[in-house]
Amino acid sequence: MAAPTQRVVIHAGFHKTGTSSVQDTLRLNGPLLYPQMALGLRPKLKPIIHAARGYSTWRDPISLAKTALRFGDYVRQLDLPPRRQLLISAEELAGHLPGRDTLADYSAAPDLMRVYAAQLTEIFGRRLDLTFVFSMRLPEPWLRSAYWEHVKASRMVLDFDDYADRYRGSTDLPAIVNDIITEVAPCKVEAFWLEDCADLPLGPATPILDLMRLTPERRAQLKPAPRSNVALGDAVLTELLALNRSGLDPDALLAAKKAVLARAGQSS
């Protein structure tokens, strides 16, 4: 009798494409999902994420090897029994959000996906049934969301128009997916648009959970998470940009931005 396949699904991006909603939905439904799959979310993946971000910045073989080893160690320590699926969701597995420290695009992602696939193949061999899945967003709303994320989370000082001129090349997410398809072949790669998910029962988590082997009864019990990461108003964002352009030292800037976000009902 043939050994059972080991199903692994990796949702590795992209940033600002509903990933927080996906992960919130997985957490909310954890008690229903755990009997049939292990969930790999950001808190358990921090060492891998740190190395992947480093590789996206420096593109050096040491950072790539470190990412691969940490990913392999993580999967091995799960000690998955036969037929227990694994679903991993963390956009930082593709590296930093473009625009961070002059990072131009997601061109590090194909290398990163390749080493994740290689580690999983080494661990599970011919039993591996691996699918990478990517959520995407139309260029203009994605670029604007990425810009304001930088304003919120870093010391971005560019106007949006200047940012857009500099980083518009980062918006071609389908091209990155095509490069990933080449790098991880023969593993499967799926992609979907955030704009197509508004009316789905579980929002952008729907196409990802479609890839998992869930009983119909269990699937019917899943609930969408409350909306998270709601966009900030223009006045709040403008205030954050002004703070970034001020002469405040890093600690004072962080405190001032936290105060603005707290008034807006968000955490930093």
Phi, psi and chi 1 to 4 in degrees:
 res  aa     phi    psi   chi1   chi2   chi3   chi4
   1 MET       -  134.1 -178.0 -179.6  -66.6      -
   2 ALA   -67.8  145.0      -      -      -      -
   3 ALA   -66.0  145.4      -      -      -      -
   4 PRO   -64.6  146.6   22.8  -32.7      -      -
   5 THR   -72.1  153.8   57.9      -      -      -
   6 GLN  -107.4  103.6  177.9   61.0   61.2      -
   7 ARG   -83.4  126.3  175.3  160.8  -66.3 -158.9
   8 VAL  -130.5  129.2  179.3      -      -      -
   9 VAL  -121.6  127.1  171.7      -      -      -
  10 ILE  -117.0  113.9  -60.2  178.2      -      -
  11 HIS   -98.0   99.9  173.9 -135.9      -      -
  12 ALA  -112.9   35.0      -      -      -      -
  13 GLY   132.4 -178.2      -      -      -      -
  14 PHE  -101.3  166.6  -62.0  100.8      -      -
  15 HIS   -55.7  151.4  -61.0   79.9      -      -
  16 LYS    60.6   34.1  -47.1  -49.8  -64.7  177.0
  17 THR  -128.7   33.2   61.1      -      -      -
  18 GLY    87.0   14.3      -      -      -      -
  19 THR   -65.8  -35.9   52.4      -      -      -
  20 SER   -63.6  -39.1  -66.7      -      -      -
  21 SER   -63.3  -42.5  177.9      -      -      -
  22 VAL   -58.5  -50.5  169.9      -      -      -
  23 GLN   -68.1  -36.1  -68.1  146.6   23.4      -
  24 ASP   -63.7  -39.2  -71.6  -14.2      -      -
  25 THR   -65.7  -40.3  -62.1      -      -      -
  26 LEU   -64.3  -42.1  -63.5  178.1      -      -
  27 ARG   -64.1  -46.4  -71.1 -171.2 -167.0   92.6
  28 LEU   -58.1  -39.3  175.4   66.9      -      -
  29 ASN   -97.0   13.0  -66.8  -75.5      -      -
  30 GLY   -49.4  -48.9      -      -      -      -
  31 PRO   -57.8  -30.5  -27.2   36.6      -      -
  32 LEU   -81.5  -29.1  -72.4  167.2      -      -
  33 LEU   -85.8  -35.9  -62.3  173.2      -      -
  34 TYR   -54.1  -38.1  -64.6  148.6      -      -
  35 PRO   -61.2  -21.4  -26.2   36.8      -      -
  36 GLN  -114.7   -9.4  -65.9 -168.1 -104.1      -
  37 MET  -159.4  154.8   69.1 -174.4   72.2      -
  38 ALA   -90.5  144.2      -      -      -      -
  39 LEU  -112.0  127.4  -67.8  177.6      -      -
  40 GLY  -108.7  105.6      -      -      -      -
  41 LEU  -118.5  171.8  -59.7  175.2      -      -
  42 ARG   -47.6  -46.7 -172.1 -178.8  -64.4  111.3
  43 PRO   -57.9  -31.2  -26.7   36.9      -      -
  44 LYS   -87.8   -6.9  -62.4  -68.3 -179.4   68.0
  45 LEU  -111.8    9.5  -56.0  173.0      -      -
  46 LYS   -55.0  -44.0  -72.4 -179.1  179.2  178.4
  47 PRO   -62.8  -37.4  -22.7   33.9      -      -
  48 ILE   -67.4  -45.9  -53.5  165.7      -      -
  49 ILE   -59.6  -43.2  -72.0  168.3      -      -
  50 HIS   -59.1  -43.9 -178.7   76.5      -      -
  51 ALA   -69.4  -39.1      -      -      -      -
  52 ALA   -65.1  -40.9      -      -      -      -
  53 ARG   -62.0  -41.5  -73.7  170.3  166.0  173.0
  54 GLY   -60.1  -43.9      -      -      -      -
  55 TYR   -64.5  -40.0  178.2   69.3      -      -
  56 SER   -63.0  -26.2   71.0      -      -      -
  57 THR   -84.1  -47.3  -59.5      -      -      -
  58 TRP  -102.2  -22.3  -60.0  -54.2      -      -
  59 ARG    54.4   39.4  -53.8  -61.1  173.3   90.4
  60 ASP  -103.2  149.7   63.4  -55.2      -      -
  61 PRO   -64.0  -28.3   17.8  -28.9      -      -
  62 ILE   -66.6  -45.4  -67.5  175.5      -      -
  63 SER   -63.4  -37.6  -66.6      -      -      -
  64 LEU   -67.3  -42.9 -173.1   60.8      -      -
  65 ALA   -64.9  -38.9      -      -      -      -
  66 LYS   -62.6  -42.4 -173.2 -176.3  -64.1 -176.2
  67 THR   -60.5  -46.1  -52.5      -      -      -
  68 ALA   -61.2  -46.6      -      -      -      -
  69 LEU   -64.7  -42.1  -70.3  171.4      -      -
  70 ARG   -66.8  -37.3  -69.6  179.7  178.2  179.2
  71 PHE   -65.5  -45.5 -177.9   81.7      -      -
  72 GLY   -61.8  -41.5      -      -      -      -
  73 ASP   -61.8  -40.3  -72.5  -14.2      -      -
  74 TYR   -62.0  -47.7  165.4   74.4      -      -
  75 VAL   -66.6  -40.5  174.8      -      -      -
  76 ARG   -63.2  -38.8  -72.6 -175.8  176.8   89.2
  77 GLN   -70.7  -17.0   61.4   86.1   25.2      -
  78 LEU   -67.0  -29.3  -67.2  174.0      -      -
  79 ASP    49.5   55.3 -164.3   21.0      -      -
  80 LEU   -65.1  128.6  -66.2  170.7      -      -
  81 PRO   -75.0  162.7   27.6  -33.0      -      -
  82 PRO   -54.7  140.0  -25.7   34.7      -      -
  83 ARG    75.8   -4.9  -65.0 -173.0  176.8   86.1
  84 ARG   -84.4  120.1 -177.5  163.0  173.7   77.7
  85 GLN   -78.7  165.2  -55.6  174.0   92.0      -
  86 LEU  -132.8  125.2  173.1   59.3      -      -
  87 LEU  -121.3  120.0  171.5   55.2      -      -
  88 ILE  -115.0  131.8  -62.3  173.5      -      -
  89 SER  -138.2  113.0  178.7      -      -      -
  90 ALA  -165.1  114.5      -      -      -      -
  91 GLU   -64.5  -24.8   59.9  -88.7   33.5      -
  92 GLU   -71.5   -9.9  -63.7   93.9  -22.5      -
  93 LEU   -63.0  -18.6  -70.0  174.2      -      -
  94 ALA   -92.1    4.4      -      -      -      -
  95 GLY   100.3 -166.9      -      -      -      -
  96 HIS   -69.7  154.9  -85.8  -56.7      -      -
  97 LEU   -63.6  126.6  173.4   64.2      -      -
  98 PRO   -52.2  144.6  -29.9   37.5      -      -
  99 GLY   100.9  -14.1      -      -      -      -
 100 ARG   -81.7  122.3  173.8   70.8  175.3  -95.6
 101 ASP    51.9   42.6  -62.5  -31.1      -      -
 102 THR    67.1   12.0   71.5      -      -      -
 103 LEU   -60.5  124.4 -177.7   66.3      -      -
 104 ALA   -82.5  -32.4      -      -      -      -
 105 ASP  -166.6 -168.6   52.2   35.4      -      -
 106 TYR   -96.9   25.7  -81.9  113.4      -      -
 107 SER   -67.4  -10.0   56.8      -      -      -
 108 ALA   -78.4  -20.3      -      -      -      -
 109 ALA   -60.2  -42.4      -      -      -      -
 110 PRO   -58.3  -40.9  -27.8   37.6      -      -
 111 ASP   -62.5  -42.7  -69.7  -18.7      -      -
 112 LEU   -65.5  -43.7  -69.0  163.5      -      -
 113 MET   -63.8  -36.0  -58.7  -51.3  120.7      -
 114 ARG   -61.8  -42.2 -176.7 -176.1   69.8 -111.9
 115 VAL   -74.7  -30.1  -59.1      -      -      -
 116 TYR   -64.2  -44.3  -58.2  146.7      -      -
 117 ALA   -62.4  -40.5      -      -      -      -
 118 ALA   -64.2  -41.0      -      -      -      -
 119 GLN   -64.5  -44.4  -73.4  -68.1  -48.6      -
 120 LEU   -65.1  -37.2  -70.7  164.6      -      -
 121 THR   -65.4  -39.4  -60.4      -      -      -
 122 GLU   -63.9  -37.9 -177.9  178.3  -46.1      -
 123 ILE   -76.5  -46.2  -65.8  166.9      -      -
 124 PHE  -105.6  -12.8  -62.5  114.7      -      -
 125 GLY    60.0 -139.0      -      -      -      -
 126 ARG   -71.3  -10.6  -63.7  177.9   65.0 -176.7
 127 ARG   -76.0  -14.9  -64.8 -165.8  -62.3  114.2
 128 LEU   -67.2  130.5  178.5   65.1      -      -
 129 ASP  -123.0   92.3  176.5    7.7      -      -
 130 LEU  -108.8  132.7  171.0   61.1      -      -
 131 THR  -130.9  128.0  -59.0      -      -      -
 132 PHE   -92.8  137.9  -68.7   93.4      -      -
 133 VAL  -131.7  137.1   58.0      -      -      -
 134 PHE  -128.2  131.1  -67.0   89.1      -      -
 135 SER   -91.9  137.9   41.4      -      -      -
 136 MET  -126.0  170.2  -54.6 -176.1  -62.4      -
 137 ARG  -146.3  149.1 -166.8  170.5 -177.5  177.9
 138 LEU   -60.7  148.5  -66.9  175.3      -      -
 139 PRO   -54.3  -49.7  -29.4   37.0      -      -
 140 GLU   -68.0  -49.5 -166.1   61.9   26.6      -
 141 PRO   -64.5  -33.2   16.0  -27.6      -      -
 142 TRP   -65.7  -44.3 -177.2   83.1      -      -
 143 LEU   -64.2  -41.2 -166.6   64.6      -      -
 144 ARG   -67.1  -41.3 -169.9  167.0  -66.8  -83.9
 145 SER   -65.2  -41.1 -176.2      -      -      -
 146 ALA   -63.0  -42.4      -      -      -      -
 147 TYR   -58.9  -50.7  168.7   70.3      -      -
 148 TRP   -69.0  -26.1  -74.2  118.1      -      -
 149 GLU   -64.3  -40.4  179.5   63.4   24.1      -
 150 HIS   -66.0  -40.3  -73.3  -55.4      -      -
 151 VAL   -60.0  -42.0  170.5      -      -      -
 152 LYS   -70.5  -43.7  175.2 -178.1  170.9 -176.7
 153 ALA  -101.6  -12.0      -      -      -      -
 154 SER  -138.0 -169.6   70.7      -      -      -
 155 ARG   -99.8   48.4 -162.7  155.8 -162.0  162.8
 156 MET   -63.4  128.3  171.6   62.1   66.5      -
 157 VAL  -119.5   -6.8  -62.4      -      -      -
 158 LEU   -70.3  147.8  -64.3  175.6      -      -
 159 ASP   -66.2  158.4  -72.6  -34.4      -      -
 160 PHE   -59.5  -42.5  172.9   73.1      -      -
 161 ASP   -61.6  -40.6  -71.2  -16.0      -      -
 162 ASP   -66.9  -40.9  -68.4  -23.8      -      -
 163 TYR   -61.4  -45.8  175.7   88.8      -      -
 164 ALA   -62.4  -41.3      -      -      -      -
 165 ASP   -61.4  -38.2  -72.4  -16.1      -      -
 166 ARG   -77.5  -35.1 -174.4  174.6  -60.4 -175.1
 167 TYR  -118.3   16.0  -66.7  106.6      -      -
 168 ARG   -61.3  -27.9 -167.1  166.4  -63.1  -79.5
 169 GLY   -63.7  -18.7      -      -      -      -
 170 SER   -78.1   -6.6   67.2      -      -      -
 171 THR   -82.9   -9.3   65.3      -      -      -
 172 ASP   -83.3   70.8 -166.0   -6.4      -      -
 173 LEU   -66.1  -37.2  -57.7  179.9      -      -
 174 PRO   -59.3  -33.6  -27.5   37.1      -      -
 175 ALA   -65.2  -38.7      -      -      -      -
 176 ILE   -65.7  -41.2  -61.5  -62.6      -      -
 177 VAL   -59.8  -41.6  171.0      -      -      -
 178 ASN   -62.5  -39.6  -73.8  -25.0      -      -
 179 ASP   -65.2  -37.4  -69.9  -18.0      -      -
 180 ILE   -65.7  -41.6  -70.1  168.2      -      -
 181 ILE   -54.4  -43.2  -70.5  170.6      -      -
 182 THR   -65.1  -42.8  -60.9      -      -      -
 183 GLU   -71.9  -32.6  -74.0  -63.2  -40.0      -
 184 VAL  -102.7    1.3  -55.7      -      -      -
 185 ALA   -52.4  138.5      -      -      -      -
 186 PRO   -93.4   13.9   35.8  -36.7      -      -
 187 CYS   -64.9  153.2  -61.8      -      -      -
 188 LYS   -83.2  147.8  -63.1 -177.7  -72.5  -65.6
 189 VAL  -133.4  127.4  178.9      -      -      -
 190 GLU  -119.0  153.6  -56.5  -81.2   -9.1      -
 191 ALA  -147.3  150.5      -      -      -      -
 192 PHE  -147.4  161.1   63.6   89.8      -      -
 193 TRP   -97.0  134.4  -66.5   99.0      -      -
 194 LEU   -56.8  -36.9  176.5   63.1      -      -
 195 GLU   -62.7  -19.8  -72.1   79.8    2.6      -
 196 ASP   -89.3    1.1  -67.6  -25.9      -      -
 197 CYS  -103.9   -4.8  -63.8      -      -      -
 198 ALA   -57.3  -36.8      -      -      -      -
 199 ASP  -102.5    8.2  -63.4  -34.1      -      -
 200 LEU   -77.8  149.1  -63.3 -178.9      -      -
 201 PRO   -55.6  -38.5  -22.8   31.1      -      -
 202 LEU  -114.6   25.0  -61.0  172.0      -      -
 203 GLY    57.4 -143.2      -      -      -      -
 204 PRO   -69.0   -9.0   22.7  -32.5      -      -
 205 ALA   -75.1  -17.7      -      -      -      -
 206 THR   -59.4  -55.1  -56.4      -      -      -
 207 PRO   -65.7  -23.8   17.6  -28.3      -      -
 208 ILE   -75.1  -45.8  -64.3  167.1      -      -
 209 LEU   -69.2  -21.8  -72.9  164.8      -      -
 210 ASP   -61.3  -23.7  -75.0  -14.1      -      -
 211 LEU   -83.5  -10.0  -62.2  169.8      -      -
 212 MET   -96.1  152.2  -48.7  -53.2  -65.8      -
 213 ARG   -87.3   91.3  -66.1 -171.1 -179.1  106.6
 214 LEU  -113.2  141.0  -72.1  168.4      -      -
 215 THR   -66.1  148.6   62.6      -      -      -
 216 PRO   -56.5  -36.4  -24.7   33.5      -      -
 217 GLU   -65.0  -43.3  -63.4   77.6   13.6      -
 218 ARG   -69.5  -41.6 -164.6  174.7  -62.3  -85.8
 219 ARG   -61.0  -37.6  178.4   63.4 -176.9  -95.3
 220 ALA   -67.2  -19.4      -      -      -      -
 221 GLN   -87.6  -11.2  -64.1  178.5   65.7      -
 222 LEU   -68.7  144.2  -59.6 -179.4      -      -
 223 LYS  -123.1  146.0  -59.3 -178.9 -175.6  -58.9
 224 PRO   -73.3  147.0   27.0  -33.8      -      -
 225 ALA   -77.2  152.1      -      -      -      -
 226 PRO   -57.1  150.0  -21.7   31.7      -      -
 227 ARG   -60.4  134.1 -169.7  177.7  177.1 -167.8
 228 SER  -127.0  169.3   64.6      -      -      -
 229 ASN    56.8   41.9 -138.4    5.5      -      -
 230 VAL   -65.8  139.5  178.1      -      -      -
 231 ALA   -60.9  140.2      -      -      -      -
 232 LEU   -78.8  153.4  -64.9  167.9      -      -
 233 GLY   -70.4  159.4      -      -      -      -
 234 ASP   -59.2  -37.7  -71.5  -13.8      -      -
 235 ALA   -65.0  -40.1      -      -      -      -
 236 VAL   -66.0  -45.1  174.1      -      -      -
 237 LEU   -63.8  -40.0  -64.9  168.2      -      -
 238 THR   -63.8  -38.2  -59.6      -      -      -
 239 GLU   -65.3  -40.6 -171.0  173.1   -2.0      -
 240 LEU   -64.4  -40.7  -66.9  173.5      -      -
 241 LEU   -63.0  -41.4 -178.2   59.9      -      -
 242 ALA   -62.5  -39.3      -      -      -      -
 243 LEU   -64.2  -40.8  -72.5  171.1      -      -
 244 ASN   -59.9  -33.4  -73.1  -14.5      -      -
 245 ARG   -86.4   -3.7  -68.0  169.1  167.7  171.4
 246 SER   -79.1  175.3   71.6      -      -      -
 247 GLY   -92.0   15.8      -      -      -      -
 248 LEU   -63.0  142.0  -67.8  173.2      -      -
 249 ASP   -72.0  165.1   64.9   57.3      -      -
 250 PRO   -54.7  -42.4  -28.8   36.8      -      -
 251 ASP   -66.9  -43.0  -70.5  -19.7      -      -
 252 ALA   -66.5  -38.4      -      -      -      -
 253 LEU   -61.9  -45.5  174.1   63.4      -      -
 254 LEU   -60.5  -43.7 -179.9   60.1      -      -
 255 ALA   -64.3  -42.1      -      -      -      -
 256 ALA   -65.5  -40.4      -      -      -      -
 257 LYS   -68.4  -37.9  -68.5  172.7   79.5  170.3
 258 LYS   -61.4  -38.4  -78.1 -176.3  174.1 -179.9
 259 ALA   -65.5  -41.9      -      -      -      -
 260 VAL   -63.0  -45.5  171.1      -      -      -
 261 LEU   -67.4  -35.6  -67.3  169.0      -      -
 262 ALA   -63.6  -41.8      -      -      -      -
 263 ARG   -63.0  -31.8  -69.4 -160.7  -52.9  -88.8
 264 ALA   -84.3   -4.2      -      -      -      -
 265 GLY    83.5   22.0      -      -      -      -
 266 GLN  -126.6  157.4  -73.6 -157.0   10.2      -
 267 SER   -97.5  158.7   59.0      -      -      -
 268 SER   -82.5      -   57.1      -      -      -
